[in-house]
Amino acid sequence: MNKKHRNKTKKSFVKRWIGNLHLWFGLGIGLIVFIVSITGALYVFKDEVQNYLRKDFIHHSEQNIAQKKTLPLKVLEKKVDAQVKEKFPLHWVDIPLDKSRSYQFHYYENNPEGWNYFNELVVYKTAYVNPFTGKVLSVQDEKNGFFNIVKFIHWSFLLKSTWGKYIVGIPVLLFLFMLISGIILWWPKNKKARKQRFWFQWKNIKTWRRKNYDLHSIVGFYTSFFALIFTITGLFYSYFFVQAIMYVLFSGGSTVYPDYSAIKTTALLEMRTDHTLDKIASKVEALYPTASSYSLDFGYDHLDDHEHPNYEVFVKQLDYSYHINHQIIFDENSGEMLQNRPHKTKNFGEKYVAANYDIHVGAILGIWGKIFAFIISLACASLPVTGFLVWWGRNNKKNVKLKAI
């Protein structure tokens, strides 16, 4: 046997083993990949659908707002509590810079002992509030809402988030191998085979098995490169090592994520007043007047054993995406600014971490990116189906031949 023949035999052996792993992994995780892909496709347009369904209270109808002032935040908190009558305290508020929009007050309570989504997430509600009057325009039960349930099916199959994410994450990690192995198996042996692999040549093809095989291989090929991106950005949320690798890669080799916990509150608790949050809010809006919104935490006021090192405010620059954001650190007692971290001052690793979600759902490219992510998600959902039919068709063909004998 000459060297060329031995190399060819070796390659054939390796490819056969890759094909076997691709098959058995596919049969083992196909249903999970299908569910994760479908829920991912459903979740992509969450903001657009919710904004349409909630359009009547996302914007309040207050007139002449340019001549009016919003109520102090502690006053709004008391008014919202009195109307909602939720036994759990308010957790945080999202404040838009556009004052024609309603403030969103969030009630959120988590039970670390819960074993599934409905036990673990005790309450998650959003109250849409007119900031000039304190009137609650609507209360939305996010916990039992369609999109939050879809999100947690996608994330953990509605199991406890700390370990449910691995029930999804392990199959998705195997799917990553399948995407790579699929490209290897797709790769044509010669020029004649290449033509068939790049596009559908069905003029003289009548059997459904051949057409289904082409659907699986060709759709899989064109999908795989983008599916790799969506898969890796999804694994980012399941595995810390993926987060670490991506940060090190994009930060240029830095292994230390910026830590600002050393910047601590130094003012006395007695300096905190009912207007401390308003002082913080005024500073945020003065620094970033063109931003979309920012979030303020009410949680620190309700904790007897308060351990926050400082008070950090997240500022979202764009309405449709999170990838451009700013961080401001305040002394939570005096309301004095301790540090301002505009987006442009962050290293590229930090910027990638902030952009990961938007890349995952396509939002980083706006509505067209979301449409693209939706199409890729549906294509990924089709792969387990066509892959199963390839396997079933081959086995059924063998059974027919055995019966004929």
C-alpha positions in Angstrom: 0.0 0.0 0.0 1.6 3.3 -1.1 1.7 6.5 1.1 -1.0 8.3 -0.9 -3.4 5.4 -0.5 -2.7 5.1 3.3 -3.4 8.8 3.8 -6.7 8.5 1.8 -7.7 5.5 4.0 -6.8 7.3 7.2 -8.9 10.4 6.1 -11.8 8.1 5.2 -11.6 6.4 8.6 -11.5 9.8 10.5 -14.4 11.2 8.4 -16.4 8.0 9.1 -15.9 8.4 12.8 -16.8 12.1 12.6 -19.9 11.1 10.7 -20.9 8.5 13.4 -20.5 11.1 16.2 -22.4 13.6 14.1 -25.2 11.1 13.7 -25.5 9.9 17.3 -25.1 13.3 18.9 -27.8 14.5 16.5 -30.2 11.8 17.5 -29.4 12.3 21.1 -29.8 16.1 21.3 -31.9 16.8 18.3 -35.1 17.6 20.2 -33.3 19.9 22.6 -31.6 21.8 19.7 -35.1 22.1 18.1 -36.7 23.6 21.2 -33.8 25.9 21.9 -33.8 27.1 18.3 -37.6 27.7 18.2 -37.7 29.5 21.5 -34.7 31.6 20.4 -36.6 32.6 17.2 -39.7 33.4 19.2 -37.7 35.6 21.6 -35.9 37.7 19.0 -38.8 40.1 18.5 -39.8 40.4 22.2 -39.2 44.1 22.4 -41.0 44.9 19.2 -44.1 42.8 20.1 -44.2 44.0 23.7 -43.9 47.6 22.6 -46.8 47.3 20.3 -49.0 45.5 22.8 -48.1 48.0 25.5 -48.2 51.1 23.4 -51.2 52.5 25.3 -49.2 52.8 28.6 -45.5 52.9 27.5 -46.3 56.6 26.8 -48.4 58.5 29.3 -50.8 61.2 28.2 -49.6 64.1 30.4 -49.7 67.4 28.6 -47.2 70.3 28.7 -44.5 68.2 30.2 -41.8 70.8 29.3 -43.3 73.1 32.0 -43.6 70.4 34.6 -41.3 68.5 36.9 -41.4 64.8 37.7 -42.3 63.8 41.2 -39.4 62.9 43.6 -38.5 59.2 43.3 -39.3 58.4 46.9 -42.8 60.0 46.5 -43.3 57.9 43.3 -42.2 54.8 45.1 -44.8 55.3 47.9 -47.6 56.1 45.3 -46.8 53.0 43.3 -46.7 50.8 46.4 -50.0 52.1 47.5 -51.7 51.3 44.1 -50.0 48.0 43.3 -50.3 46.6 46.9 -47.6 44.0 46.3 -46.2 42.4 49.5 -42.7 42.5 48.2 -40.9 45.8 47.9 -39.9 47.6 44.7 -36.5 46.5 43.4 -35.6 49.0 40.7 -36.9 51.6 38.3 -36.0 52.2 34.6 -36.1 55.9 33.9 -36.3 57.1 30.3 -34.6 60.3 29.3 -37.7 61.0 27.1 -40.2 62.2 29.7 -43.1 61.5 27.5 -42.5 57.8 28.3 -43.6 56.1 31.5 -41.3 55.1 34.2 -41.1 51.3 34.7 -41.0 50.2 38.4 -40.1 46.6 38.9 -41.1 44.2 41.7 -38.7 41.3 41.7 -38.1 38.6 44.3 -36.0 35.4 43.9 -36.2 32.2 46.0 -32.8 30.4 45.9 -34.4 27.2 47.2 -36.8 26.9 44.3 -36.1 23.9 42.0 -37.9 25.3 38.9 -38.7 28.6 37.2 -42.1 29.1 38.9 -40.7 28.3 42.4 -37.5 30.2 42.0 -38.9 33.4 40.6 -41.4 34.4 43.3 -42.5 37.7 41.7 -41.6 39.7 38.7 -44.0 42.6 37.9 -43.6 45.8 36.0 -45.7 48.9 36.9 -45.9 51.6 34.1 -46.2 54.9 35.9 -46.8 58.5 34.9 -43.8 60.2 36.6 -45.7 63.6 36.9 -48.7 62.3 38.8 -47.6 58.9 40.2 -50.6 57.2 38.6 -50.0 53.5 37.7 -51.1 53.1 34.1 -50.7 49.3 34.0 -49.1 46.4 35.9 -47.7 43.6 33.9 -47.0 40.2 35.3 -43.6 39.4 33.7 -43.2 36.1 35.5 -46.1 34.5 33.8 -45.8 36.5 30.6 -45.2 34.7 27.3 -41.8 36.0 26.5 -40.3 35.5 29.9 -41.4 31.9 29.9 -40.0 31.5 26.4 -36.8 33.0 27.6 -36.4 30.6 30.5 -37.3 27.6 28.3 -34.5 28.7 26.1 -32.2 29.3 29.0 -32.9 26.4 31.4 -36.0 24.4 30.3 -37.8 26.2 33.2 -35.6 24.4 35.7 -33.6 26.0 38.5 -31.3 28.5 36.8 -28.1 27.5 38.6 -28.1 24.0 37.1 -30.9 24.1 34.5 -28.6 26.2 32.3 -26.3 23.1 32.0 -29.3 21.0 30.9 -29.4 23.3 27.9 -25.7 24.2 27.8 -24.3 20.7 27.5 -26.4 19.9 24.4 -25.6 23.3 22.9 -21.9 22.5 23.5 -22.4 19.3 21.5 -24.3 21.3 18.9 -21.2 23.4 18.5 -19.2 20.2 17.6 -22.0 19.2 15.2 -21.8 22.5 13.3 -18.0 22.0 12.9 -18.3 18.3 12.0 -21.1 19.2 9.6 -18.8 21.5 7.7 -16.2 18.7 7.5 -18.8 16.2 6.3 -20.2 18.6 3.8 -16.8 19.4 2.3 -16.9 18.1 -1.3 -14.3 15.5 -2.5 -14.0 16.9 -6.0 -15.2 19.6 -8.4 -18.1 17.5 -9.5 -19.4 17.0 -6.0 -18.9 20.7 -5.2 -21.7 21.9 -7.6 -24.2 19.7 -5.8 -23.1 20.8 -2.4 -23.5 24.6 -2.9 -27.0 24.7 -4.2 -30.0 22.5 -5.0 -29.8 20.5 -8.2 -33.3 19.0 -8.2 -34.1 19.0 -11.9 -33.7 15.3 -12.3 -34.2 14.3 -8.6 -37.5 12.7 -7.7 -36.8 10.9 -4.4 -37.7 12.7 -1.2 -34.6 11.2 0.5 -32.2 13.0 -1.8 -34.1 16.3 -1.6 -34.2 16.0 2.2 -30.4 15.2 2.3 -29.8 18.3 0.2 -31.9 20.4 2.5 -29.9 19.2 5.5 -26.5 19.6 4.0 -27.0 22.8 2.0 -29.1 24.7 4.6 -26.7 23.4 7.3 -23.7 24.7 5.3 -25.0 28.2 4.8 -26.4 28.3 8.4 -23.4 26.9 10.2 -21.1 29.9 10.0 -23.7 32.3 11.6 -25.0 29.5 13.9 -21.5 29.2 15.3 -21.7 32.9 16.4 -25.1 32.5 17.9 -24.1 29.2 19.6 -20.9 30.7 21.2 -22.8 33.8 22.4 -25.4 31.5 23.9 -22.8 29.3 25.7 -21.4 32.6 27.1 -24.4 32.5 29.6 -24.0 28.8 30.5 -20.3 28.6 31.1 -17.9 31.0 32.9 -14.9 29.6 31.0 -16.6 30.8 27.8 -17.0 34.3 29.3 -13.4 34.3 30.4 -12.0 33.1 27.0 -14.0 35.8 25.1 -12.9 38.5 27.5 -9.3 37.6 27.3 -9.5 37.2 23.5 -11.1 40.6 22.9 -9.3 42.5 25.6 -5.9 41.7 24.0 -4.8 39.2 26.6 -5.9 40.8 29.8 -6.9 38.2 32.4 -8.4 40.7 34.9 -11.8 42.1 34.4 -12.0 45.7 35.8 -13.1 45.7 39.4 -14.4 48.9 41.0 -15.5 47.4 44.3 -12.7 49.3 46.0 -14.6 52.5 45.3 -16.7 52.4 48.4 -19.3 54.5 50.1 -17.6 56.8 52.6 -20.4 59.2 53.7 -22.4 58.5 56.8 -25.7 56.8 56.6 -27.3 59.9 58.2 -26.5 61.8 55.1 -28.9 59.8 53.0 -32.3 61.6 52.5 -35.4 61.1 50.5 -33.8 63.2 47.8 -30.5 61.3 47.5 -31.9 59.2 44.5 -33.1 62.4 42.8 -29.6 63.9 43.2 -28.2 60.8 41.5 -30.8 60.9 38.8 -30.1 64.6 38.0 -26.4 63.9 37.7 -27.0 61.0 35.3 -29.3 63.0 33.1 -26.8 65.9 33.0 -24.0 63.6 32.0 -25.8 61.6 29.4 -28.7 63.7 28.0 -28.9 61.8 24.7 -29.1 58.3 26.4 -32.2 56.2 26.1 -32.7 55.2 29.8 -31.0 54.4 33.1 -31.8 52.2 36.0 -31.8 53.0 39.7 -31.9 50.4 42.5 -34.4 50.7 45.3 -33.1 47.4 46.8 -30.4 49.0 49.1 -33.1 50.8 51.1 -34.8 47.6 52.0 -31.8 45.6 53.2 -31.1 45.4 56.9 -27.6 44.0 56.3 -26.5 46.2 53.5 -23.2 45.1 51.9 -23.1 47.1 48.6 -19.6 48.4 48.2 -21.0 51.3 46.2 -24.0 52.4 44.2 -23.6 51.7 40.5 -26.0 53.1 37.8 -26.3 51.5 34.4 -27.0 53.9 31.6 -28.4 52.5 28.3 -27.4 54.7 25.4 -29.6 53.2 22.6 -33.3 52.3 22.8 -33.0 49.1 20.8 -29.7 47.6 22.2 -27.5 47.3 25.3 -24.1 47.2 23.7 -23.4 50.9 24.2 -23.7 51.6 27.9 -22.1 53.7 30.6 -21.5 53.1 34.3 -21.5 55.7 37.0 -20.6 55.0 40.6 -22.1 57.1 43.4 -21.8 57.3 47.1 -25.2 55.9 48.0 -25.5 58.0 51.2 -24.4 61.4 50.0 -25.3 61.0 46.3 -21.9 62.3 45.2 -20.4 60.8 42.0 -17.3 58.7 42.7 -16.5 57.6 39.1 -17.9 58.0 35.6 -17.1 55.3 33.1 -18.3 56.3 29.6 -18.6 53.5 27.0 -15.7 54.9 25.0 -13.2 54.5 27.9 -13.8 50.8 28.3 -11.4 48.2 26.8 -12.6 46.1 23.9 -13.1 43.1 26.1 -15.6 45.0 28.3 -17.3 46.2 25.2 -17.6 42.7 23.9 -19.1 41.4 27.2 -21.7 44.3 27.0 -22.4 43.4 23.3 -22.8 39.6 23.7 -26.5 39.7 24.3 -27.1 42.0 21.3 -25.0 39.8 19.1 -26.9 36.7 20.3 -30.3 38.1 19.4 -29.1 40.2 16.4 -30.1 43.5 18.0 -26.6 44.9 17.5 -27.5 45.5 13.8 -31.0 46.8 14.6 -34.2 45.3 13.1 -32.4 43.8 10.1 -30.0 42.0 12.5 -33.0 40.6 14.4 -34.7 39.4 11.2 -31.4 37.7 10.2 -31.2 36.0 13.7 -34.8 34.9 13.4 -34.1 33.2 10.0 -30.9 31.5 11.3 -32.8 30.2 14.4 -35.5 28.7 12.2 -32.8 27.2 9.9 -31.1 25.7 13.0 -34.5 24.3 14.1 -34.8 22.5 10.8 -31.5 20.7 11.0 -32.6 18.2 13.7 -35.7 17.5 11.6 -34.0 16.9 8.3 -31.1 15.1 10.0 -33.5 12.7 11.6 -35.3 12.1 8.3 -31.9 11.4 6.7 -31.2 8.7 9.3 -34.8 7.3 9.1 -34.8 7.3 5.3 -31.6 5.3 5.2 -32.8 2.8 7.7 -36.2 2.5 6.1 -34.5 1.9 2.8 -32.4 -0.9 4.3 -35.5 -2.5 5.8 -37.3 -2.4 2.4 -34.4 -4.1 0.8 -34.3 -6.8 3.5 -38.0 -7.5 3.0 -37.6 -7.8 -0.7 -35.0 -10.5 -0.2 
